[in-house]
């Protein structure tokens, strides 16, 4: 039996251990952060540049493509990344496994974002 006090711990455990990595073509170096998978696919992730000047928050929606019934691999969808400098980047993502996904998008100035989220 799960007690009411244990529920927040169980929910927190679901997001522990997911790392996010990305690169933005006009930002030097790799961006890093945490990922938070959604219950029905997609999820959320946060990225920071090395100097901590730019932060980006990505929200990926549940999948709209299900090519392999019974497997997460290949599921895909869309989302948006909003950064602290005001840019919004529409993205497309694809599941690699049930515990990892990758995606990309281009901002209004043609700068490309590539990202991945995976369980450590």
C-alpha positions in Angstrom: 0.0 0.0 0.0 1.4 3.4 -1.0 0.9 6.1 1.6 0.1 9.7 0.7 3.6 10.7 1.9 5.2 8.3 -0.5 3.5 9.6 -3.6 5.7 12.8 -3.9 8.8 10.6 -3.5 7.6 8.2 -6.2 6.9 11.1 -8.6 10.3 12.7 -7.9 12.0 9.4 -8.6 10.5 9.2 -12.1 12.5 12.3 -13.2 15.7 11.7 -11.3 18.6 10.7 -13.5 17.6 12.2 -16.8 20.1 14.5 -18.4 19.7 16.9 -21.3 22.3 18.0 -23.7 22.2 20.3 -26.6 24.0 22.6 -29.0 22.8 25.9 -30.4 24.7 27.0 -33.5 25.2 30.6 -32.2 26.2 29.6 -28.7 29.8 28.2 -28.0 30.1 24.9 -26.4 27.6 22.3 -25.2 24.5 23.2 -23.3 23.5 20.9 -20.4 20.6 20.4 -18.0 18.0 18.0 -16.8 15.1 16.2 -18.5 11.6 15.4 -17.2 9.8 12.7 -19.3 6.1 13.0 -19.8 3.8 10.2 -18.8 2.4 9.8 -22.3 5.6 10.6 -24.2 7.5 13.8 -24.9 8.3 15.8 -21.8 10.2 18.8 -20.6 13.9 19.7 -20.5 16.1 22.6 -19.4 19.4 23.6 -20.9 22.0 26.1 -19.7 25.1 27.3 -21.5 28.5 27.0 -19.9 28.6 30.5 -18.6 25.0 30.4 -17.3 24.0 33.4 -19.4 21.5 31.6 -21.6 18.8 29.2 -20.3 16.4 27.3 -22.5 13.2 25.5 -21.5 11.9 22.9 -23.8 8.4 21.4 -23.8 7.8 18.5 -26.1 4.2 17.3 -26.7 3.0 13.7 -26.6 3.8 11.8 -29.8 1.6 12.0 -32.9 3.6 9.3 -34.8 3.5 5.6 -33.6 5.5 3.5 -36.1 6.3 0.5 -33.9 3.3 -0.7 -31.9 4.4 -1.9 -28.5 7.7 0.0 -28.7 8.6 3.6 -28.0 11.3 3.7 -30.6 10.4 6.0 -33.5 7.5 7.8 -31.7 7.7 11.4 -32.7 6.1 14.7 -32.1 6.6 18.5 -31.9 7.2 21.1 -29.2 8.7 24.4 -28.5 11.9 25.7 -26.8 11.8 29.1 -25.1 15.1 30.7 -24.2 16.0 33.5 -21.7 17.1 35.8 -24.6 13.5 35.8 -26.0 13.9 33.3 -28.8 11.3 30.6 -29.4 12.4 27.5 -31.4 9.8 25.1 -32.8 11.2 21.6 -32.6 10.5 18.1 -33.7 11.5 15.2 -31.5 11.8 11.4 -31.9 12.1 8.7 -29.3 15.3 6.6 -29.4 14.1 4.3 -26.6 11.4 4.5 -24.0 14.0 6.4 -21.8 15.6 8.7 -24.4 14.6 11.1 -27.1 16.3 13.6 -29.5 15.2 16.5 -31.5 16.1 19.7 -33.4 14.7 23.0 -34.5 15.7 26.3 -36.0 15.0 29.7 -34.6 13.8 32.8 -36.5 17.4 33.8 -37.3 18.4 30.4 -38.7 20.2 29.2 -35.6 19.9 25.4 -35.2 19.2 23.7 -31.9 20.0 20.0 -31.6 19.2 18.3 -28.3 18.9 14.9 -26.6 17.4 13.7 -23.3 18.3 10.3 -21.8 18.4 8.4 -18.6 21.9 8.2 -17.1 
